[in-house]
Amino acid sequence: MGKYYLYCKKADFAEIAAKYHISPMTARILRNRDICSDEEIRQYLNGDLTDCHDPFQLKGVKEAVSMIKDAIKDGKKIRVIGDYDVDGICSSYILKHTIAYLGGLVDVRLPDRILEGYGMNCQMIREASADRIGLIITCDNGVSAHDAVHEAKTSGIDVIVTDHHEVPYPLVEADIVIDPKQEDCPYPFKELCGGGVAYKVAEALLYGDESLQARAMLDDLLQYAGMATVADLVPLTGENRILAKEGIKRLRKTENKGLRAILEERCASPEDINEYYIGFIIGPCLNSAGRLSNAKIAYDLLEETDSVRAHEKAKALSDLNDERKELTVSQTDEAENIICQYIAEEGGVPKVLVVYLPSAHESVAGIIAGRLKDIYSRPSLVITNSDVGLKGSGRSVEAYDLIGELKKHAELFQKYGGHKKAVGFSLKEGVFPDTLSKKLNEDCFLSDEELTEKVWVDMELPFKYITESFVEELKLLGPFGLKNERPLFARRNVRMRSILLLGKNQNVLKLLLEDEEGYQIEAVQFGPREKIARKSDELNHIMEKDTPVTVFYFPDLNEFHGRKSLQAKIVDII
């Protein structure tokens, strides 16, 4: 991993614990996250939908409500244009069902990732014109679609853009743009995902409707807003954390036959859903459609009302996801071989990794880039061949503004977009991966310290403090994700008493740990098979010598055949 740092922030933890009926350990975690005032603590521990902001604070929402309701009244056909990932699928679902509830003639169009790329394009506008669409509403895209929006306006189609990405200027010439990142948007919370923005628009559209049906619809749509918020990796702070938390509550009781079918296909129960299930079970299955086939398959699963067909569609998505995982593993191995060869020849790894994988599937380039970034702790870009030339995706470390660096070399790109930590791009004809690598590395300012991940540890926690009640209390701090990381604990002078390799793929390490006070706990560590095998060999050697180690972990409850047992989930051992 990286270099570990222990938080040393001060407060009267006993007083905070007594006041909020939590343990002093949890009080310390709150202070570590700079959650200090009474209002901050109240909202963090007990915040609910009443703490969310008025949707009419979003610039353009009032005008959008009027335009949508006028379109419905006039019988205009309305088309929602989303994106091919979980956020785009869920935000499309939210807007489509809200407009349909209000009586609108509405359908959904999602782009084909391989054939069309991200977001709305001119071909979609020509389709809309042929279909006599009167109003287009984008979600999770649109603020960069200058050509498509211009063509829509030229064709006499009204356009409302709802998006959450950084807003380029000049602004697209849409009738209305709703994006909290607009410079003059007064909305207090700027980090909503596309599904979050769509949900706020739905709230505004249903404002004043106090019927049971309207309230039930908004309540039901929360599960899609929450799912999008977790899956899109936006910061899980403020309003996002509330939407995620409330959405997860609804997902646990979901009546959506498609979602239930995915969970059954992956041997999971709705009652167990948390951020992990969204991030590693539901999300990847929905995303696999957009990566290897067409996102419409995933959207149609959410719309499915027949249980038999839902299971057939869920099985197809599950198979696609398994194919995606196999592609990712094999192509990540290929990328690592290329990097190892480079290290052998050049004596080190460049500060910005640019890896050319000509045969890799372009839809998993971003996943591979993310894995290389994690392995080598540096910005990583993966470039593949496509039908329209060289395309790539990149993932970055905290200290490197990836989109900003690409902008410095805009002349190399046919097209590029993204944000500080993730980008997608197409190289111009005649521009090669080596050229991009040379340019980015010549300009790279990153120091070795900045390339070393800083990992913050909440406290050193002896094993005797790990209880079922403490594990349950830690759930108050979830859901966990970006900028609301799961609490991390450390224990020094730990000795290993047993080590086992488990799992069909031998990718689980099971340990029995004993601290210097004699308290023992079972522990597990998950990871790629090769990494876990190396770790097993290393730890067995340490155990033979009875050498103490430092363990970085978080406590958890393991449930097996109805029996609960405490365990430590290992993050690292040094």
N, C-alpha and C positions, 0 to 999 in steps of 0.2 A: 504494500500500500504506500503510504506516504510517511511524513514525519508527524509524530503525535504530540499534542499539546494539551495540558490539563487546564480547564477553566479554574480561575481563582477569584471569581467575583464574590463580593461580600454582601451579606444581608443578615437580618435576624430570621433565620430559617425556622426556628421553633415558633416564633410569633406568626409568621405567614402560615405555617402548617396548622396551628391552632385556629386561626381565623377562617381558613378555607377548608378545614376538615380533610387535610391531606397529610401525607408523611413529610418529614423534613427533607427526605431525599427528593421528593417531587417538587417541594418548594425550591430547592437548590437548582433543579433543572429549569424551572420557570425563570429564575434570576439569570441563569446562564444564557437564556434566550432574550434577555432584556425585557421580560414581561414583568413590570414592576408596580405600576399604579393599580389601585383597586379596580378601576374600570377595565384595564388591560387584562388583569387576572380573571375578573368575572367573565369577560367575553371569551377569553381563551378556554376557560374551563366549562362554561355554561352558555356560550353564545348560541343563538338560534336565528331563525329567519327574520325575527323582529329587528335584529341588528344589521340586516342588509339595507342597502341604500335605495332610495326612491328611483325607479327606472326612468322617470321623467327628467332626472338630472343628466342623463346621457344626451349629448348634443344630437339633435335630429330626431329623437324618438317621438316627440309630440307630432311633428310633421309627418313622420312615417306612419303613425297610427291613422292619421287623417287620410293619407294617400291609400293605404291598404283598405281601409273601410270604404272609401269611395270606389275603389276598384271592385270590391265585393258587391257593393250596391249596384254598380253599373254592369255587373255580369262579366267583367273582364277575366280572361284566363291569366292565372298567376303561375309563374314558374320559380321554384326555389333552386338555386344553383349552389351546391356545396362543394366539399372536397372529398378525397378518397381515403382519409384516415378516420379514426374514431371520432375526433372532434367534428370533422365535417359531416360525418354520417349522423351523429347525434343532434347537431345543431339543425341539420336539414329536417330531421324527424320532428323536432320541437316546433319549428316554424310551420311546417306543412300541417301538422295536426291542429295547431292553434287556429290557423286560417281556415282549415276545413270545418272546425267546430263553429266558426263564425259564419259559415255558409259559402266560403270562397271556392271557386273552381281552381284547384291548385294541384300541381304535380312537382316531382323532384327530378333534377338532372345532376348526375355526378360525373366528373371527368374520368377518363381511362388514363391511368398513370403512365403507361408505356406509350400509348398512341397520342395522348394529348398533353400530358404533363399537368402541373399544378394549376388549379383555379379555372376561372371563366376564360373562354377564348372566343375568337371571332366565328368559328364554325358553330359553336353553341348559339350564337346570336342569329346566324342564318337559319338554324333549325327552329329557333323560337319565332322568328318572323314567318317561316313557312307554317308553323303551328298556330299562328294568329295570337301569340302571347301578347298581352297588353302591359304586364308588369313583371319585371324580373327582380327577385330579391336574392342577393348573395348571402352566404354565411360561411365564416371561417376563410374567406378570400374576398378579393374585389378591390382592395385599396391600391393594388398595383396593376390592375387590368385596364390600363388606359385605352389600348386599341379596341378591346371588346366593348367597353362602356361607350366609347365614341361611336362604334358601329351600331350599338343598340339605340343610341339617341338619334343617329342619322336615319335609322329604320322606324322611328316613331314609337319606340318601346320605352316606357318609364323604367328607371333603375333605382333601387334602394340597395346600397352596399352596407352590409353588417359584417364587421371584421374585428380582429383584435391585434393584428400585426402592426409593426412600425409603419407609420404613414409617410410615404414619399411625397414630396412637393415638386411641382404643382399637384394639387388634389385632382383625382379623377373627376370627370364632368358628370357624375351621377346626379340625379335629382336630389338625393339625400345620402349622406355618408354617416354611419353610426360606428364609431370606433373610439373607445375611451382614451386611446393614445393620441388622438388629435390634439394639437397644441392648445386649442381654445375650448376643449371639452371640459366642463366643470365637474364631471363625475369623480367622486373622491377616490375611487379605487381603480387603478389603471391596469391591473394584471388579469382581468377576466379572460378566459379562453373563448373560442368561437361559440361553444355551447352555452357559456355563461352570458354572453351578449345576447344570443338568441332567446335565452330564458327571460332576460330583462325585457326584451321586445314583447315576448308573450305576456308577461305581467302587465305591460302597458296596454296591450291590445285588449286584455280582459279586465282592465281597471273599471270599476263601477258595476261589474257583473257579480252580484253576491249570491248567485244561484249555487245550489249544491253541485251541479254539473261543472260549472266553471272552476269552483274551488277544488273539486276532485281532479279536474284536468291539470291544473297547475301543480297539485300535489304529485300526480303521476309523472309529470314531465321533469320533476326534480331528479329522478333517477338517471335521466339521460344527461342533464346538466352536470350532475355529480360525476358520472362516468367519464364525460368529456374532460372535466377539470382534472381528474386524476390521470387519465391516459395522455393528456397533452403536455404533461410535465410543466405546467405553470406553477408559480410559487403557491404553496399551500399555506397561505397566510390570509388574514383578514376575511373578506367576503368569500374568497375561493375556498378557504377551509370550511366555512359554514355550508356552502353549496355541496362540497364533497362529503361532509359529515351527514348532512340531511339526505343527500342523494343515496349514500350507502344504506341508510336506514330504510329507504323505500325499496332499494334493490333487494334487500333481504326478504321483502314480502312481495317481490315482483310477480305480476300476473302475465307478464310478457312471455308468450309461449316460445319465442325464439331464444330469449335470454335463458330461460329455464332449460331449453334443449341443449344449449352450449354447455351449461354447467353440468348437466347429466352426462353429456358426451365426454367431459373431462373429469368425471367422477367427483364432482363438487356439489355442495348443497347451498341453496340460496341463503339459508340462515347463517352460513359461515362467511359470507362476502365481507371483505374489507378491501383496503387499497391494494393489497397483494393480489387478490383475485382479479381485480380490474386490470392491474398492470401486467400480470403474467398469465392470465387464463382468458378472460373475456376480451381484453384489448387486443392481444396478439391474434386471436381468432378472427375478430372483425377486421383488423388491419391486413391480414393475410389475403383477403379478397382483393383489396386495392393494390397489394404488392405483386401478386402472381396472376391475378385474373381481372375482375372488375368489381369495384366497390358496390355496385348495385346489388350484387349477391348478398353482401352483408346488410345493406339497407333493407332489402326484401325480407331477410330473416326477421328483422325487428317488426316488420309489418305483418308477418305470417300469423294467421289466426287458427290454423289447423295443426293440431299436435303432431300428427304423422308427418305432414310436409315439413313442419318445423324441425323435426329430428333428422329428416333427410338432408335438409339444408345445413343444419348444424354439423352433421357428419362430413359433408362436403367441405365446409370451412375448416373443421378440425384436421382433415386430411391435407388441405392446403397449408395450414399452419405447420404441420409436421414436415411437409416438403420444404417450407421456408426455413425451418430450423436446420434441416439437413444441408441445405444450400449454404446457410450461414456458417455452419461448422466447417464444411469442406473449404469454403472460400476464405475463411479467416485463417485456416491452416496454410493455405497457399500464400496469403499475404505475409504471414509470419515467416515462411520460408524465404520469401523475397527479402524481407528485412534482415534476417539472419545472414543471408548471403552478402547484403550490403555492409553489415557490421564486420564480417570477416574480411571484406575487401578494403573498407574505408576506416575501420577501427572504431566506429561509433555510430550513433543514430542521429540524423539531422534534427534540429529543433522543431521543424515542421515536417511531419511525415506526409509524403505524397506517394501513394502506391497505385501503380497501374495494373489492374486485373482485367485484361481484355475479354476473358470468357465469363466473368462474373455477371450474375443477373443484376441489372441496374437497380432493381427495387430493394435489394438488400445492401447496397453500397453504404447507406447511412448506418445500418446496424454494424457492419464490419468496421466502419470508421470509428464508431463509438467504442467497440471492443479494443481496437488498437490504441485509442486514446487512453482507455483505462489501463491497458497493459504497459504502455510506454510513457504514460503521463506527459503527453505533449499533443498539440493540435495534430489531427490526422485527417487526411483527405483520401478518398478512394475513387478512382476513375475507371470507368468501364466503357466498352464499345456499345453503341446503340444504333438503331436504324437511321438516326439523324446525326451521327457523329459521336464524339467523346463527351460523355456525361459523368458527373460526379457528385458526391455528397461529402460533407465534412463535419466533424465534431471537434469541439475545442475545450481547453482547460480554462479556468476562471480568469487567468491573467491575460488571455489573448482574445482580442475582439476579432473574430473570424470574418464577419461580414465587412467590418471596417477595413481589414487588410485586403480583402478581395476588391473592395471599391478602389483601392490605390492602383490596381492593375486591371481596371475595367476594360481596357483595350484587348485583353486576352479572351474575353468571354462573349459568347453569343447571347447569353442570358444568365443571370444569377439572382439569388434572393435568399432571405433567411434572417438570422439575427446573430448576436454575439457568439453563441455557443453551437449553432447548427446552421449549415448552409446547403443549398443545392445549386448546381451550375451546369452549363454547357460550354465547352471550349469552342472558340472560333475555328473554322477550317484552317489547317496549317499550324495550329498551336498544339504543342505536344506536352504530355505530363512533365517531362524533364524541364521544360521551359517554365512551367508554373512552379515547380519545386525550387528551381534556381532563384526566381524572383522573390518568392515568399521567404526563403531562407536568407537571401541577401539583406532583406529588410528586417529580419526577425531580431527583436530587442530582448527576448526572454532570457533571464538569468537562470542558472542551475537551481537557485532557490525557488524561483517562480515555477519551475517545472516539477518541483517536489510538492505533491499534494499535502496540504495541511489538514490534519484530521483532529478534531477537537473532542476531547474526552470529558464527559460530564463530571465524573468523580471516580475515585477508587472505591469499589464496593466489595467488601468481603462476602463470601458465599452465604454466610449465616443470615444476611439481610434479604436474601431472595426467597420470598414467600408468595403463595398464591394470591394473597390480598394485594401485595405490591405489584405483581404482574397485572392484575385487574385494574389497579389504580393508574398504571402507566397508559392504559387505553384511553384515559381522559385526554391525553395529550395528542392523540391521533385525530384524523388520519395523517400518516407521515408521508413526507415527500420533499420536494425542493423547498429549501428555506424553512422547513419544519421537519428536520431529520429525526429519525428515531434516536432516543437517548443511547449514548454509548458509555459503557463502563469498563474499568480496567481492574485487574487484580495481579499484583506482583507475587513473586516467590511461589508460583504454582507448580506442582509436580504432577506428571501424568502417570496414572496407574494402569490404564489399558487403552489400546488403540485398535479400532476395527475399521475395515473398508466395507461399505455396504452399498446397496442399490444395484439395479440391473446393469447400469453402466459403470459401477464402481466409482461413483462421483459423490459419495457421501462419506465423511469421516466422522466416526463416533468415538468419543473419548470419555474416560472417567478422570475427572480432575480433582485434586485435593489441594486446598490452600494451606498456608502456614499455621492456621489455627486448627487444622485437622478436619475441616468441613469439606465434604465431597459433593460433587454435582456431575450429572451426565451432561455432555456437551456434543453439539453437532456442527459440522462445517460443510457447506455445499460449494460446488464449483465444477469447472470443466474437468473431465476425467484425468487428463494429463497433469493438470495443476494439483489435483487432490492426490494423485499417485506420488508426485514429487514431495508433497507436504507430508504424506504418510511415511515415506522413507526417512525424511529429515527428522520427524518427531520420534520415530522409533529409535533412531540413533541417540537422540537426546534422552529418551526414557531409559535406555540401557545404561546411560551414565548417571541417571537420577539427577539431571541438571534442572534447576528451577527455571521457569519461563514466566514471561508476562503475557497475560491473556486479555484481549480486547473483545468484549461481548455485549450482548443484551439478553436479559432474562425472558423466558417464554414458557408457555404451558404446552406440553406435548399430550395430545389426546389419541389413544390407540385402543380400539375395541371398548370404548366407553370408560377407559381408565385414564385419569389425568396424572401427569408427573411433571415436576419442575425440570427445566433444562436450560442450559446456556447456549445461545446461538453464537458461534464464533465468527468474528469479523477478521481477526488476525492473531497470530501467536508469534512472539519474538523472544 
